[in-house]
């Protein structure tokens, strides 16, 4: 029932827009009673927060699974971006919601910030690990992580909203950016 409500809300958020979707619309679309909705959620804002949190967790879970397979920190740094963008492309509705909702309200922006902060924190820990292991140069981590997220979000926006690049072009561009970034991060002797 909970998942049915989440799926219905996501579909409506993408189709009608977040603000044009009411709780009543979600209940009707999901074919559940109002009581069922309120057993799981207190508001549509909570649904958005849950959708974004679960999405971030899915991205991180898949990257961690890859880490168990790939031992080279350089390969991890580059290929995890391919994995990240593949996950975004496999969840096109969530990606579209993520791209389109920014700037619509403080509450939504706070939800998106928590989503992005979760990704940024993960990116920061990985760079810190690479520096500690002597593979990456000791660089200011936050600006690098912000650049990574900005590149991902920009190319995702071009693919999912503007539709002026293909999914493959989006993924290739993000991976190419990381290959270029890696060439400046990797120490000479690593």
Secondary structure as GFF3:
##gff-version 3
##sequence-region A 1 190
A	DSSP	alpha_helix	2	16	.	.	.	ID=ss1
A	DSSP	alpha_helix	23	30	.	.	.	ID=ss2
A	DSSP	alpha_helix	34	40	.	.	.	ID=ss3
A	DSSP	alpha_helix	44	69	.	.	.	ID=ss4
A	DSSP	alpha_helix	73	90	.	.	.	ID=ss5
A	DSSP	alpha_helix	92	101	.	.	.	ID=ss6
A	DSSP	alpha_helix	106	132	.	.	.	ID=ss7
A	DSSP	alpha_helix	141	157	.	.	.	ID=ss8
A	DSSP	pi_helix	158	162	.	.	.	ID=ss9
A	DSSP	alpha_helix	167	185	.	.	.	ID=ss10
###
